[in-house]
Amino acid sequence: MPTENSDRRIIYRQRKKSGCCPRCGGKVNKKSKFIYCDDCREFFRNYNNETSEKINKIRKKRYDLRKKKHQCPRCGKELGKRYNKIICEECLKKQYKYNYGKKRPKKK
């Protein structure tokens, strides 16, 4: 497989145009609605699951450590001794804006 992005893109387009799997060049069932073969789709599914599990473990450790040190679990900012919320004011504002700041259509 070529190392240059432009070369890889050319091969990807050629394989896709000819009806082959763009990743491995294997045959794809013509009735399939997917462009990748079953083996490559399985590879992507497994890869994404493994990566997600690793990232979630790292995030959970960081969250627990920051919470134990009385820091904001999102940004790591030191919280005051009398501050009784888990998340700092800035992160709470961001979260509020994300959740409620968008205009939503009224339900009838």
Phi and psi restraints in degrees (range 20) as a CNS / XPLOR table:
assign (resid 1 and name C) (resid 2 and name N)
       (resid 2 and name CA) (resid 2 and name C) 1.0 -64.0 20.0 2
assign (resid 2 and name N) (resid 2 and name CA)
       (resid 2 and name C) (resid 3 and name N) 1.0 152.1 20.0 2
assign (resid 2 and name C) (resid 3 and name N)
       (resid 3 and name CA) (resid 3 and name C) 1.0 -93.4 20.0 2
assign (resid 3 and name N) (resid 3 and name CA)
       (resid 3 and name C) (resid 4 and name N) 1.0 -24.1 20.0 2
assign (resid 3 and name C) (resid 4 and name N)
       (resid 4 and name CA) (resid 4 and name C) 1.0 -76.2 20.0 2
assign (resid 4 and name N) (resid 4 and name CA)
       (resid 4 and name C) (resid 5 and name N) 1.0 139.3 20.0 2
assign (resid 4 and name C) (resid 5 and name N)
       (resid 5 and name CA) (resid 5 and name C) 1.0 -61.1 20.0 2
assign (resid 5 and name N) (resid 5 and name CA)
       (resid 5 and name C) (resid 6 and name N) 1.0 -40.6 20.0 2
assign (resid 5 and name C) (resid 6 and name N)
       (resid 6 and name CA) (resid 6 and name C) 1.0 -65.0 20.0 2
assign (resid 6 and name N) (resid 6 and name CA)
       (resid 6 and name C) (resid 7 and name N) 1.0 -39.0 20.0 2
assign (resid 6 and name C) (resid 7 and name N)
       (resid 7 and name CA) (resid 7 and name C) 1.0 -66.5 20.0 2
assign (resid 7 and name N) (resid 7 and name CA)
       (resid 7 and name C) (resid 8 and name N) 1.0 -41.9 20.0 2
assign (resid 7 and name C) (resid 8 and name N)
       (resid 8 and name CA) (resid 8 and name C) 1.0 -62.7 20.0 2
assign (resid 8 and name N) (resid 8 and name CA)
       (resid 8 and name C) (resid 9 and name N) 1.0 -40.2 20.0 2
assign (resid 8 and name C) (resid 9 and name N)
       (resid 9 and name CA) (resid 9 and name C) 1.0 -64.4 20.0 2
assign (resid 9 and name N) (resid 9 and name CA)
       (resid 9 and name C) (resid 10 and name N) 1.0 -39.3 20.0 2
assign (resid 9 and name C) (resid 10 and name N)
       (resid 10 and name CA) (resid 10 and name C) 1.0 -62.9 20.0 2
assign (resid 10 and name N) (resid 10 and name CA)
       (resid 10 and name C) (resid 11 and name N) 1.0 -47.0 20.0 2
assign (resid 10 and name C) (resid 11 and name N)
       (resid 11 and name CA) (resid 11 and name C) 1.0 -62.7 20.0 2
assign (resid 11 and name N) (resid 11 and name CA)
       (resid 11 and name C) (resid 12 and name N) 1.0 -41.8 20.0 2
assign (resid 11 and name C) (resid 12 and name N)
       (resid 12 and name CA) (resid 12 and name C) 1.0 -56.8 20.0 2
assign (resid 12 and name N) (resid 12 and name CA)
       (resid 12 and name C) (resid 13 and name N) 1.0 -48.0 20.0 2
assign (resid 12 and name C) (resid 13 and name N)
       (resid 13 and name CA) (resid 13 and name C) 1.0 -64.9 20.0 2
assign (resid 13 and name N) (resid 13 and name CA)
       (resid 13 and name C) (resid 14 and name N) 1.0 -40.0 20.0 2
assign (resid 13 and name C) (resid 14 and name N)
       (resid 14 and name CA) (resid 14 and name C) 1.0 -63.2 20.0 2
assign (resid 14 and name N) (resid 14 and name CA)
       (resid 14 and name C) (resid 15 and name N) 1.0 -46.0 20.0 2
assign (resid 14 and name C) (resid 15 and name N)
       (resid 15 and name CA) (resid 15 and name C) 1.0 -65.5 20.0 2
assign (resid 15 and name N) (resid 15 and name CA)
       (resid 15 and name C) (resid 16 and name N) 1.0 -41.8 20.0 2
assign (resid 15 and name C) (resid 16 and name N)
       (resid 16 and name CA) (resid 16 and name C) 1.0 -64.9 20.0 2
assign (resid 16 and name N) (resid 16 and name CA)
       (resid 16 and name C) (resid 17 and name N) 1.0 -41.3 20.0 2
assign (resid 16 and name C) (resid 17 and name N)
       (resid 17 and name CA) (resid 17 and name C) 1.0 -65.2 20.0 2
assign (resid 17 and name N) (resid 17 and name CA)
       (resid 17 and name C) (resid 18 and name N) 1.0 -35.4 20.0 2
assign (resid 17 and name C) (resid 18 and name N)
       (resid 18 and name CA) (resid 18 and name C) 1.0 -84.0 20.0 2
assign (resid 18 and name N) (resid 18 and name CA)
       (resid 18 and name C) (resid 19 and name N) 1.0 -2.6 20.0 2
assign (resid 18 and name C) (resid 19 and name N)
       (resid 19 and name CA) (resid 19 and name C) 1.0 88.2 20.0 2
assign (resid 19 and name N) (resid 19 and name CA)
       (resid 19 and name C) (resid 20 and name N) 1.0 13.6 20.0 2
assign (resid 19 and name C) (resid 20 and name N)
       (resid 20 and name CA) (resid 20 and name C) 1.0 -96.7 20.0 2
assign (resid 20 and name N) (resid 20 and name CA)
       (resid 20 and name C) (resid 21 and name N) 1.0 168.0 20.0 2
assign (resid 20 and name C) (resid 21 and name N)
       (resid 21 and name CA) (resid 21 and name C) 1.0 -68.5 20.0 2
assign (resid 21 and name N) (resid 21 and name CA)
       (resid 21 and name C) (resid 22 and name N) 1.0 125.1 20.0 2
assign (resid 21 and name C) (resid 22 and name N)
       (resid 22 and name CA) (resid 22 and name C) 1.0 -64.4 20.0 2
assign (resid 22 and name N) (resid 22 and name CA)
       (resid 22 and name C) (resid 23 and name N) 1.0 -23.3 20.0 2
assign (resid 22 and name C) (resid 23 and name N)
       (resid 23 and name CA) (resid 23 and name C) 1.0 -84.8 20.0 2
assign (resid 23 and name N) (resid 23 and name CA)
       (resid 23 and name C) (resid 24 and name N) 1.0 -50.4 20.0 2
assign (resid 23 and name C) (resid 24 and name N)
       (resid 24 and name CA) (resid 24 and name C) 1.0 -110.1 20.0 2
assign (resid 24 and name N) (resid 24 and name CA)
       (resid 24 and name C) (resid 25 and name N) 1.0 -17.0 20.0 2
assign (resid 24 and name C) (resid 25 and name N)
       (resid 25 and name CA) (resid 25 and name C) 1.0 86.6 20.0 2
assign (resid 25 and name N) (resid 25 and name CA)
       (resid 25 and name C) (resid 26 and name N) 1.0 4.4 20.0 2
assign (resid 25 and name C) (resid 26 and name N)
       (resid 26 and name CA) (resid 26 and name C) 1.0 -75.1 20.0 2
assign (resid 26 and name N) (resid 26 and name CA)
       (resid 26 and name C) (resid 27 and name N) 1.0 169.1 20.0 2
assign (resid 26 and name C) (resid 27 and name N)
       (resid 27 and name CA) (resid 27 and name C) 1.0 -78.2 20.0 2
assign (resid 27 and name N) (resid 27 and name CA)
       (resid 27 and name C) (resid 28 and name N) 1.0 142.8 20.0 2
assign (resid 27 and name C) (resid 28 and name N)
       (resid 28 and name CA) (resid 28 and name C) 1.0 -113.5 20.0 2
assign (resid 28 and name N) (resid 28 and name CA)
       (resid 28 and name C) (resid 29 and name N) 1.0 138.5 20.0 2
assign (resid 28 and name C) (resid 29 and name N)
       (resid 29 and name CA) (resid 29 and name C) 1.0 -59.0 20.0 2
assign (resid 29 and name N) (resid 29 and name CA)
       (resid 29 and name C) (resid 30 and name N) 1.0 129.0 20.0 2
assign (resid 29 and name C) (resid 30 and name N)
       (resid 30 and name CA) (resid 30 and name C) 1.0 -66.2 20.0 2
assign (resid 30 and name N) (resid 30 and name CA)
       (resid 30 and name C) (resid 31 and name N) 1.0 -25.3 20.0 2
assign (resid 30 and name C) (resid 31 and name N)
       (resid 31 and name CA) (resid 31 and name C) 1.0 -82.2 20.0 2
assign (resid 31 and name N) (resid 31 and name CA)
       (resid 31 and name C) (resid 32 and name N) 1.0 -10.3 20.0 2
assign (resid 31 and name C) (resid 32 and name N)
       (resid 32 and name CA) (resid 32 and name C) 1.0 -72.1 20.0 2
assign (resid 32 and name N) (resid 32 and name CA)
       (resid 32 and name C) (resid 33 and name N) 1.0 142.4 20.0 2
assign (resid 32 and name C) (resid 33 and name N)
       (resid 33 and name CA) (resid 33 and name C) 1.0 -88.6 20.0 2
assign (resid 33 and name N) (resid 33 and name CA)
       (resid 33 and name C) (resid 34 and name N) 1.0 -1.3 20.0 2
assign (resid 33 and name C) (resid 34 and name N)
       (resid 34 and name CA) (resid 34 and name C) 1.0 -99.5 20.0 2
assign (resid 34 and name N) (resid 34 and name CA)
       (resid 34 and name C) (resid 35 and name N) 1.0 152.7 20.0 2
assign (resid 34 and name C) (resid 35 and name N)
       (resid 35 and name CA) (resid 35 and name C) 1.0 -90.7 20.0 2
assign (resid 35 and name N) (resid 35 and name CA)
       (resid 35 and name C) (resid 36 and name N) 1.0 -19.9 20.0 2
assign (resid 35 and name C) (resid 36 and name N)
       (resid 36 and name CA) (resid 36 and name C) 1.0 -94.6 20.0 2
assign (resid 36 and name N) (resid 36 and name CA)
       (resid 36 and name C) (resid 37 and name N) 1.0 152.1 20.0 2
assign (resid 36 and name C) (resid 37 and name N)
       (resid 37 and name CA) (resid 37 and name C) 1.0 -72.8 20.0 2
assign (resid 37 and name N) (resid 37 and name CA)
       (resid 37 and name C) (resid 38 and name N) 1.0 169.0 20.0 2
assign (resid 37 and name C) (resid 38 and name N)
       (resid 38 and name CA) (resid 38 and name C) 1.0 -62.4 20.0 2
assign (resid 38 and name N) (resid 38 and name CA)
       (resid 38 and name C) (resid 39 and name N) 1.0 -38.5 20.0 2
assign (resid 38 and name C) (resid 39 and name N)
       (resid 39 and name CA) (resid 39 and name C) 1.0 -64.6 20.0 2
assign (resid 39 and name N) (resid 39 and name CA)
       (resid 39 and name C) (resid 40 and name N) 1.0 -44.0 20.0 2
assign (resid 39 and name C) (resid 40 and name N)
       (resid 40 and name CA) (resid 40 and name C) 1.0 -68.7 20.0 2
assign (resid 40 and name N) (resid 40 and name CA)
       (resid 40 and name C) (resid 41 and name N) 1.0 -37.4 20.0 2
assign (resid 40 and name C) (resid 41 and name N)
       (resid 41 and name CA) (resid 41 and name C) 1.0 -63.5 20.0 2
assign (resid 41 and name N) (resid 41 and name CA)
       (resid 41 and name C) (resid 42 and name N) 1.0 -40.4 20.0 2
assign (resid 41 and name C) (resid 42 and name N)
       (resid 42 and name CA) (resid 42 and name C) 1.0 -64.0 20.0 2
assign (resid 42 and name N) (resid 42 and name CA)
       (resid 42 and name C) (resid 43 and name N) 1.0 -40.8 20.0 2
assign (resid 42 and name C) (resid 43 and name N)
       (resid 43 and name CA) (resid 43 and name C) 1.0 -59.4 20.0 2
assign (resid 43 and name N) (resid 43 and name CA)
       (resid 43 and name C) (resid 44 and name N) 1.0 -48.0 20.0 2
assign (resid 43 and name C) (resid 44 and name N)
       (resid 44 and name CA) (resid 44 and name C) 1.0 -62.3 20.0 2
assign (resid 44 and name N) (resid 44 and name CA)
       (resid 44 and name C) (resid 45 and name N) 1.0 -41.4 20.0 2
assign (resid 44 and name C) (resid 45 and name N)
       (resid 45 and name CA) (resid 45 and name C) 1.0 -61.0 20.0 2
assign (resid 45 and name N) (resid 45 and name CA)
       (resid 45 and name C) (resid 46 and name N) 1.0 -47.8 20.0 2
assign (resid 45 and name C) (resid 46 and name N)
       (resid 46 and name CA) (resid 46 and name C) 1.0 -66.6 20.0 2
assign (resid 46 and name N) (resid 46 and name CA)
       (resid 46 and name C) (resid 47 and name N) 1.0 -41.1 20.0 2
assign (resid 46 and name C) (resid 47 and name N)
       (resid 47 and name CA) (resid 47 and name C) 1.0 -62.1 20.0 2
assign (resid 47 and name N) (resid 47 and name CA)
       (resid 47 and name C) (resid 48 and name N) 1.0 -45.4 20.0 2
assign (resid 47 and name C) (resid 48 and name N)
       (resid 48 and name CA) (resid 48 and name C) 1.0 -64.5 20.0 2
assign (resid 48 and name N) (resid 48 and name CA)
       (resid 48 and name C) (resid 49 and name N) 1.0 -39.2 20.0 2
assign (resid 48 and name C) (resid 49 and name N)
       (resid 49 and name CA) (resid 49 and name C) 1.0 -64.2 20.0 2
assign (resid 49 and name N) (resid 49 and name CA)
       (resid 49 and name C) (resid 50 and name N) 1.0 -45.6 20.0 2
assign (resid 49 and name C) (resid 50 and name N)
       (resid 50 and name CA) (resid 50 and name C) 1.0 -63.5 20.0 2
assign (resid 50 and name N) (resid 50 and name CA)
       (resid 50 and name C) (resid 51 and name N) 1.0 -44.5 20.0 2
assign (resid 50 and name C) (resid 51 and name N)
       (resid 51 and name CA) (resid 51 and name C) 1.0 -63.9 20.0 2
assign (resid 51 and name N) (resid 51 and name CA)
       (resid 51 and name C) (resid 52 and name N) 1.0 -42.9 20.0 2
assign (resid 51 and name C) (resid 52 and name N)
       (resid 52 and name CA) (resid 52 and name C) 1.0 -62.2 20.0 2
assign (resid 52 and name N) (resid 52 and name CA)
       (resid 52 and name C) (resid 53 and name N) 1.0 -41.2 20.0 2
assign (resid 52 and name C) (resid 53 and name N)
       (resid 53 and name CA) (resid 53 and name C) 1.0 -63.0 20.0 2
assign (resid 53 and name N) (resid 53 and name CA)
       (resid 53 and name C) (resid 54 and name N) 1.0 -43.0 20.0 2
assign (resid 53 and name C) (resid 54 and name N)
       (resid 54 and name CA) (resid 54 and name C) 1.0 -62.8 20.0 2
assign (resid 54 and name N) (resid 54 and name CA)
       (resid 54 and name C) (resid 55 and name N) 1.0 -46.1 20.0 2
assign (resid 54 and name C) (resid 55 and name N)
       (resid 55 and name CA) (resid 55 and name C) 1.0 -64.1 20.0 2
assign (resid 55 and name N) (resid 55 and name CA)
       (resid 55 and name C) (resid 56 and name N) 1.0 -41.7 20.0 2
assign (resid 55 and name C) (resid 56 and name N)
       (resid 56 and name CA) (resid 56 and name C) 1.0 -63.7 20.0 2
assign (resid 56 and name N) (resid 56 and name CA)
       (resid 56 and name C) (resid 57 and name N) 1.0 -38.5 20.0 2
assign (resid 56 and name C) (resid 57 and name N)
       (resid 57 and name CA) (resid 57 and name C) 1.0 -63.9 20.0 2
assign (resid 57 and name N) (resid 57 and name CA)
       (resid 57 and name C) (resid 58 and name N) 1.0 -43.5 20.0 2
assign (resid 57 and name C) (resid 58 and name N)
       (resid 58 and name CA) (resid 58 and name C) 1.0 -63.4 20.0 2
assign (resid 58 and name N) (resid 58 and name CA)
       (resid 58 and name C) (resid 59 and name N) 1.0 -45.0 20.0 2
assign (resid 58 and name C) (resid 59 and name N)
       (resid 59 and name CA) (resid 59 and name C) 1.0 -64.1 20.0 2
assign (resid 59 and name N) (resid 59 and name CA)
       (resid 59 and name C) (resid 60 and name N) 1.0 -39.7 20.0 2
assign (resid 59 and name C) (resid 60 and name N)
       (resid 60 and name CA) (resid 60 and name C) 1.0 -64.6 20.0 2
assign (resid 60 and name N) (resid 60 and name CA)
       (resid 60 and name C) (resid 61 and name N) 1.0 -42.6 20.0 2
assign (resid 60 and name C) (resid 61 and name N)
       (resid 61 and name CA) (resid 61 and name C) 1.0 -60.7 20.0 2
assign (resid 61 and name N) (resid 61 and name CA)
       (resid 61 and name C) (resid 62 and name N) 1.0 -46.7 20.0 2
assign (resid 61 and name C) (resid 62 and name N)
       (resid 62 and name CA) (resid 62 and name C) 1.0 -63.1 20.0 2
assign (resid 62 and name N) (resid 62 and name CA)
       (resid 62 and name C) (resid 63 and name N) 1.0 -42.1 20.0 2
assign (resid 62 and name C) (resid 63 and name N)
       (resid 63 and name CA) (resid 63 and name C) 1.0 -60.5 20.0 2
assign (resid 63 and name N) (resid 63 and name CA)
       (resid 63 and name C) (resid 64 and name N) 1.0 -48.7 20.0 2
assign (resid 63 and name C) (resid 64 and name N)
       (resid 64 and name CA) (resid 64 and name C) 1.0 -63.7 20.0 2
assign (resid 64 and name N) (resid 64 and name CA)
       (resid 64 and name C) (resid 65 and name N) 1.0 -41.0 20.0 2
assign (resid 64 and name C) (resid 65 and name N)
       (resid 65 and name CA) (resid 65 and name C) 1.0 -64.4 20.0 2
assign (resid 65 and name N) (resid 65 and name CA)
       (resid 65 and name C) (resid 66 and name N) 1.0 -45.2 20.0 2
assign (resid 65 and name C) (resid 66 and name N)
       (resid 66 and name CA) (resid 66 and name C) 1.0 -65.7 20.0 2
assign (resid 66 and name N) (resid 66 and name CA)
       (resid 66 and name C) (resid 67 and name N) 1.0 -38.4 20.0 2
assign (resid 66 and name C) (resid 67 and name N)
       (resid 67 and name CA) (resid 67 and name C) 1.0 -65.3 20.0 2
assign (resid 67 and name N) (resid 67 and name CA)
       (resid 67 and name C) (resid 68 and name N) 1.0 -39.8 20.0 2
assign (resid 67 and name C) (resid 68 and name N)
       (resid 68 and name CA) (resid 68 and name C) 1.0 -65.1 20.0 2
assign (resid 68 and name N) (resid 68 and name CA)
       (resid 68 and name C) (resid 69 and name N) 1.0 -36.9 20.0 2
assign (resid 68 and name C) (resid 69 and name N)
       (resid 69 and name CA) (resid 69 and name C) 1.0 -83.3 20.0 2
assign (resid 69 and name N) (resid 69 and name CA)
       (resid 69 and name C) (resid 70 and name N) 1.0 4.6 20.0 2
assign (resid 69 and name C) (resid 70 and name N)
       (resid 70 and name CA) (resid 70 and name C) 1.0 60.7 20.0 2
assign (resid 70 and name N) (resid 70 and name CA)
       (resid 70 and name C) (resid 71 and name N) 1.0 48.7 20.0 2
assign (resid 70 and name C) (resid 71 and name N)
       (resid 71 and name CA) (resid 71 and name C) 1.0 -116.7 20.0 2
assign (resid 71 and name N) (resid 71 and name CA)
       (resid 71 and name C) (resid 72 and name N) 1.0 160.0 20.0 2
assign (resid 71 and name C) (resid 72 and name N)
       (resid 72 and name CA) (resid 72 and name C) 1.0 -66.0 20.0 2
assign (resid 72 and name N) (resid 72 and name CA)
       (resid 72 and name C) (resid 73 and name N) 1.0 125.7 20.0 2
assign (resid 72 and name C) (resid 73 and name N)
       (resid 73 and name CA) (resid 73 and name C) 1.0 -67.3 20.0 2
assign (resid 73 and name N) (resid 73 and name CA)
       (resid 73 and name C) (resid 74 and name N) 1.0 -18.5 20.0 2
assign (resid 73 and name C) (resid 74 and name N)
       (resid 74 and name CA) (resid 74 and name C) 1.0 -87.6 20.0 2
assign (resid 74 and name N) (resid 74 and name CA)
       (resid 74 and name C) (resid 75 and name N) 1.0 -50.2 20.0 2
assign (resid 74 and name C) (resid 75 and name N)
       (resid 75 and name CA) (resid 75 and name C) 1.0 -108.5 20.0 2
assign (resid 75 and name N) (resid 75 and name CA)
       (resid 75 and name C) (resid 76 and name N) 1.0 -15.7 20.0 2
assign (resid 75 and name C) (resid 76 and name N)
       (resid 76 and name CA) (resid 76 and name C) 1.0 86.2 20.0 2
assign (resid 76 and name N) (resid 76 and name CA)
       (resid 76 and name C) (resid 77 and name N) 1.0 5.9 20.0 2
assign (resid 76 and name C) (resid 77 and name N)
       (resid 77 and name CA) (resid 77 and name C) 1.0 -67.7 20.0 2
assign (resid 77 and name N) (resid 77 and name CA)
       (resid 77 and name C) (resid 78 and name N) 1.0 138.4 20.0 2
assign (resid 77 and name C) (resid 78 and name N)
       (resid 78 and name CA) (resid 78 and name C) 1.0 -68.4 20.0 2
assign (resid 78 and name N) (resid 78 and name CA)
       (resid 78 and name C) (resid 79 and name N) 1.0 130.9 20.0 2
assign (resid 78 and name C) (resid 79 and name N)
       (resid 79 and name CA) (resid 79 and name C) 1.0 -95.8 20.0 2
assign (resid 79 and name N) (resid 79 and name CA)
       (resid 79 and name C) (resid 80 and name N) 1.0 149.8 20.0 2
assign (resid 79 and name C) (resid 80 and name N)
       (resid 80 and name CA) (resid 80 and name C) 1.0 -66.3 20.0 2
assign (resid 80 and name N) (resid 80 and name CA)
       (resid 80 and name C) (resid 81 and name N) 1.0 159.9 20.0 2
assign (resid 80 and name C) (resid 81 and name N)
       (resid 81 and name CA) (resid 81 and name C) 1.0 -65.1 20.0 2
assign (resid 81 and name N) (resid 81 and name CA)
       (resid 81 and name C) (resid 82 and name N) 1.0 -34.8 20.0 2
assign (resid 81 and name C) (resid 82 and name N)
       (resid 82 and name CA) (resid 82 and name C) 1.0 -91.3 20.0 2
assign (resid 82 and name N) (resid 82 and name CA)
       (resid 82 and name C) (resid 83 and name N) 1.0 -3.5 20.0 2
assign (resid 82 and name C) (resid 83 and name N)
       (resid 83 and name CA) (resid 83 and name C) 1.0 -72.7 20.0 2
assign (resid 83 and name N) (resid 83 and name CA)
       (resid 83 and name C) (resid 84 and name N) 1.0 119.8 20.0 2
assign (resid 83 and name C) (resid 84 and name N)
       (resid 84 and name CA) (resid 84 and name C) 1.0 -102.7 20.0 2
assign (resid 84 and name N) (resid 84 and name CA)
       (resid 84 and name C) (resid 85 and name N) 1.0 1.8 20.0 2
assign (resid 84 and name C) (resid 85 and name N)
       (resid 85 and name CA) (resid 85 and name C) 1.0 -92.0 20.0 2
assign (resid 85 and name N) (resid 85 and name CA)
       (resid 85 and name C) (resid 86 and name N) 1.0 160.3 20.0 2
assign (resid 85 and name C) (resid 86 and name N)
       (resid 86 and name CA) (resid 86 and name C) 1.0 -82.2 20.0 2
assign (resid 86 and name N) (resid 86 and name CA)
       (resid 86 and name C) (resid 87 and name N) 1.0 -38.6 20.0 2
assign (resid 86 and name C) (resid 87 and name N)
       (resid 87 and name CA) (resid 87 and name C) 1.0 -103.3 20.0 2
assign (resid 87 and name N) (resid 87 and name CA)
       (resid 87 and name C) (resid 88 and name N) 1.0 142.2 20.0 2
assign (resid 87 and name C) (resid 88 and name N)
       (resid 88 and name CA) (resid 88 and name C) 1.0 -67.8 20.0 2
assign (resid 88 and name N) (resid 88 and name CA)
       (resid 88 and name C) (resid 89 and name N) 1.0 166.1 20.0 2
assign (resid 88 and name C) (resid 89 and name N)
       (resid 89 and name CA) (resid 89 and name C) 1.0 -60.2 20.0 2
assign (resid 89 and name N) (resid 89 and name CA)
       (resid 89 and name C) (resid 90 and name N) 1.0 -43.1 20.0 2
assign (resid 89 and name C) (resid 90 and name N)
       (resid 90 and name CA) (resid 90 and name C) 1.0 -62.7 20.0 2
assign (resid 90 and name N) (resid 90 and name CA)
       (resid 90 and name C) (resid 91 and name N) 1.0 -44.2 20.0 2
assign (resid 90 and name C) (resid 91 and name N)
       (resid 91 and name CA) (resid 91 and name C) 1.0 -68.6 20.0 2
assign (resid 91 and name N) (resid 91 and name CA)
       (resid 91 and name C) (resid 92 and name N) 1.0 -34.3 20.0 2
assign (resid 91 and name C) (resid 92 and name N)
       (resid 92 and name CA) (resid 92 and name C) 1.0 -64.9 20.0 2
assign (resid 92 and name N) (resid 92 and name CA)
       (resid 92 and name C) (resid 93 and name N) 1.0 -40.9 20.0 2
assign (resid 92 and name C) (resid 93 and name N)
       (resid 93 and name CA) (resid 93 and name C) 1.0 -63.1 20.0 2
assign (resid 93 and name N) (resid 93 and name CA)
       (resid 93 and name C) (resid 94 and name N) 1.0 -44.0 20.0 2
assign (resid 93 and name C) (resid 94 and name N)
       (resid 94 and name CA) (resid 94 and name C) 1.0 -60.8 20.0 2
assign (resid 94 and name N) (resid 94 and name CA)
       (resid 94 and name C) (resid 95 and name N) 1.0 -44.1 20.0 2
assign (resid 94 and name C) (resid 95 and name N)
       (resid 95 and name CA) (resid 95 and name C) 1.0 -64.4 20.0 2
assign (resid 95 and name N) (resid 95 and name CA)
       (resid 95 and name C) (resid 96 and name N) 1.0 -41.5 20.0 2
assign (resid 95 and name C) (resid 96 and name N)
       (resid 96 and name CA) (resid 96 and name C) 1.0 -63.2 20.0 2
assign (resid 96 and name N) (resid 96 and name CA)
       (resid 96 and name C) (resid 97 and name N) 1.0 -44.3 20.0 2
assign (resid 96 and name C) (resid 97 and name N)
       (resid 97 and name CA) (resid 97 and name C) 1.0 -62.6 20.0 2
assign (resid 97 and name N) (resid 97 and name CA)
       (resid 97 and name C) (resid 98 and name N) 1.0 -39.9 20.0 2
assign (resid 97 and name C) (resid 98 and name N)
       (resid 98 and name CA) (resid 98 and name C) 1.0 -64.9 20.0 2
assign (resid 98 and name N) (resid 98 and name CA)
       (resid 98 and name C) (resid 99 and name N) 1.0 -44.2 20.0 2
assign (resid 98 and name C) (resid 99 and name N)
       (resid 99 and name CA) (resid 99 and name C) 1.0 -76.3 20.0 2
assign (resid 99 and name N) (resid 99 and name CA)
       (resid 99 and name C) (resid 100 and name N) 1.0 -42.3 20.0 2
assign (resid 99 and name C) (resid 100 and name N)
       (resid 100 and name CA) (resid 100 and name C) 1.0 -117.6 20.0 2
assign (resid 100 and name N) (resid 100 and name CA)
       (resid 100 and name C) (resid 101 and name N) 1.0 -7.4 20.0 2
assign (resid 100 and name C) (resid 101 and name N)
       (resid 101 and name CA) (resid 101 and name C) 1.0 -76.1 20.0 2
assign (resid 101 and name N) (resid 101 and name CA)
       (resid 101 and name C) (resid 102 and name N) 1.0 -21.8 20.0 2
assign (resid 101 and name C) (resid 102 and name N)
       (resid 102 and name CA) (resid 102 and name C) 1.0 -80.9 20.0 2
assign (resid 102 and name N) (resid 102 and name CA)
       (resid 102 and name C) (resid 103 and name N) 1.0 140.8 20.0 2
assign (resid 102 and name C) (resid 103 and name N)
       (resid 103 and name CA) (resid 103 and name C) 1.0 -78.7 20.0 2
assign (resid 103 and name N) (resid 103 and name CA)
       (resid 103 and name C) (resid 104 and name N) 1.0 127.3 20.0 2
assign (resid 103 and name C) (resid 104 and name N)
       (resid 104 and name CA) (resid 104 and name C) 1.0 -112.8 20.0 2
assign (resid 104 and name N) (resid 104 and name CA)
       (resid 104 and name C) (resid 105 and name N) 1.0 145.6 20.0 2
assign (resid 104 and name C) (resid 105 and name N)
       (resid 105 and name CA) (resid 105 and name C) 1.0 -65.8 20.0 2
assign (resid 105 and name N) (resid 105 and name CA)
       (resid 105 and name C) (resid 106 and name N) 1.0 142.4 20.0 2
assign (resid 105 and name C) (resid 106 and name N)
       (resid 106 and name CA) (resid 106 and name C) 1.0 -72.7 20.0 2
assign (resid 106 and name N) (resid 106 and name CA)
       (resid 106 and name C) (resid 107 and name N) 1.0 139.9 20.0 2
assign (resid 106 and name C) (resid 107 and name N)
       (resid 107 and name CA) (resid 107 and name C) 1.0 -83.9 20.0 2
assign (resid 107 and name N) (resid 107 and name CA)
       (resid 107 and name C) (resid 108 and name N) 1.0 140.6 20.0 2
